[in-house]
Amino acid sequence: KESYSALLKAGPLLYVGGGNRDGSQGFVQIVNAADGKLLGETALPARVTECGLAAAGERLYVSCEDGTLVCLGGR
């Protein structure tokens, strides 16, 4: 079973994190905040921790339950 564990709004986008309840796989979904349209999804090695999303400098930082820290975006 999958569940959501984190939500972050940055600019016009919502980032929704979650994954399998057993922690084995995770994801981040990118959603248009204005209309709710799903714009993309990134698979992660483990479920996103509760409140495990942070945005800074055009990057999204994701903390996973297995201790992994993932940086998405930027150049």
N, C-alpha and C positions, 0 to 999 in steps of 0.2 A: 504494500500500500504506500502511496505517496501522500505527502502533506506539505503545506507551506510553513515556513519558519521565519521569514524575514521580508520586509517591504521597505523600499526607499524611493522617494521621489527626488529626482535631480533634473532641473530644467523641465522640459516638456515630456520627460520619460519617467515611467515607473519601472523599478527593478524588483522582481519577485523571486525570492530564493526558497528552496525546499529540497525535497528528495525523498528517498525511501525511508520509512520510519525506522528500519533497522540500521540506518546510517550508511548502507553500502553504496549508494549512488546519489548524486545530487544534481541540481540544475539551477540556472538563473534564466528567467524569462524577461524579455524587454517588451514593455507595453507602452503604447501611445497613451499618455495621461488624458488627452482630450476626448478620445473616442473608444478607448479600451482595446484597440486592435493589437494583436500579438505581432510584434515586429521581428522577433528572433528568440532563440533559446540556445544556451551553451551548456553542455554536459560537464559535470564536475566529478572528481573521484569519490566524494562523500557528500552527505547531506549538509546543507548550509546551517550553521549554528543559529540559534535564536538571536535576532538583532545582529546578524553576522554580515551586514552590508555597509560599506562606507564609500562615499564618492569624493574625489579631490582631483583637481587638475586634469579633467577629462579622462580620468581612470576610475574604474570600479574595483574596490578591494573586497574580496569574499573570504570569509573564515569558514572552514569546513570542520565537521565534527571529528575528523581523523587528525586534526592539527595542521592541515594544509592551509596556506594562505595563497590565494590566487589573485593576480592582477589582470584585469581585462581593460582593453582600450589603450589610449595613448599612442605614441609613436615610437 
